[in-house]
């Protein structure tokens, strides 16, 4: 895979975000800037949650956004962890992590076994049956990170993922 290439513009009434990125496969890139500078807007655009006003996003050989292309978020195979976790409150930690594989057709028992492996990797084995509201902020963030990683996405977008880790 050749990595991520993006040249996008997102126009909003109060600001205009213009970004050119060329991120090599296997590398780590940090986007830094003051509050309100567009970091989260950039991540949401790369994830497909915001359509760029102009430009192109390409991951490997696959165009995700372009003049006549917009791949929906669910079809991008991108892992995303937001600042506020976005865990399903009615599911246990293991069920939250297993959600992605099950949505991709993996049998429930297999997905839950894999989720328990991820819980073990993150030191959360005893929290498999616990719902998000019963977790600390750091525990919930680790569950969200495991949920993003379980599908081994070619691109992982993290929006301040370590802010609440304990």
N, C-alpha and C positions, 0 to 999 in steps of 0.2 A: 504494500500500500504506500502511496506517495505522500500521505498526510493530508492536511487541511489547507485549502487555499480559499481565501475570501477577500472580496473587494466589494464592500457594501456601503450603502448610505441609508439611514433611517431618519426621516424627517418627521418631527413632531412640532406642535405649535410653539413650544417653549425652547426647543433645542434641535440641533442637527448633528447626528452622529455619522462620521465618515471614517471607515476603518479599512485598512489593507493588512491582511495576515497571510503569512506563508509559514506554516508550522510543519516541520518534518515529522514523519511517522515515528512513534516511540519517544518523542521528546515531550518535555513539560514546558509550558509557557504560562507565565503569570501576567495578568492584566491588572495594572495598578493605576490608581487615580483617586482624586477627591470624591466625596459623596456627590451624587448628581452628575457625574461625568459620563455616564452611559455604560458602565461595566456590566450591570445586570441586563440592560437592554441589548448589549452585544451578545451575551450568553443566551438570552431568550430568542434572539434572532438566529443564532447558530443552531439552536435546538428546534427551530421551526415554529415557535410560539408567537413570534412577531415576524411579519413579512417585511423584507427590506423594501424601501421605496425604489431603490435602484441597486443593481449590482448582481453579484454571483457568489454562490457558496458551493465549493466542491470538496468532497471527502473521498480521497483516493481517485478512482476513475468515475465516481458517481456525482452528478450535478444534483445538488439539493435545492438550490434556488437559482433562478436565472430569468431571462426575459419571458420565457413561456413555460417555466417549470417551477413548481412549488411542491416539494415532497412533504406530506403532513408529518407532524412530530412522531406519530406512532409508527411510521414507516422509515424513519431515519436511522434506526439502530444506534442511537446516541444515548449514553447514560448521563443523567442530570441529577445533581444534588443541589437543592436550593437552600438558602439561609434558614428557612422555616420548616425544613424536613419534609412536609407534605405527606406524612404517613397516613394510611387509612385508619381512622380511629376505631372502626368496628372489627379490625383484624388484629391477630396477635403479631408479635415480632416475626415469628417464623412465617406466618401467612403473608405479611407485608413483603418479606424478602422473596418468597416463592411466587408472588403475584406475576412477575415478568415471565418466568419460565412457563407458568401455567397458561398465561395469555398467548404464548407461542406454541401451545399444544403439548407441553411436557406433562405427563401424568402427575396428578396431585402428589402421590406418595414419593415419586422421584424428585419432584420440585421441593417438597418439604425436607427430604433428606439432604438435598444440596443446601437448602436454607439453613439447616442445623449445622452443616459444615462451616458455613460463613459465620454463623453466630459464634461458633467455637473459635474461629480465626480472630474474631473481634473481642473475645473474652466475655461473651454474653450468653453462654450456653444456658445458664439458669433462667434466662429471660425469654425463652422460646415461646411460652404460653402467655406472656404478659402483653397487654395492650399499650399503645403509645402513651396514653395519659398517665400510666403508672411508671413510666421511665423518666429518668433524669434527662436534662437537655443533652448531655454528652452521650448517654445511652441511645436516645432517639436518633441523634445524628449518626452514630455508628450503624444503627439499623438502616437508616436512609442510604448510607454509603454502601453497605452490603447489598441492599436492594439494587443499587445502580451497577455494582460490580458483578453480580451473579451472572449476568448475560454476556460478560466479557466484551463490552462494546468497543468498537474501533476508535471511538472518541468519548472521553469522559469530561463533562463540563461541571465545574465545582464553583458555586457562588458562596464564598466564605464558609467552606465546609468544616473548618476546624475551630470556628468561633466558639462553639458550645462544648467541645470535647473536654471530658474530665480525665 
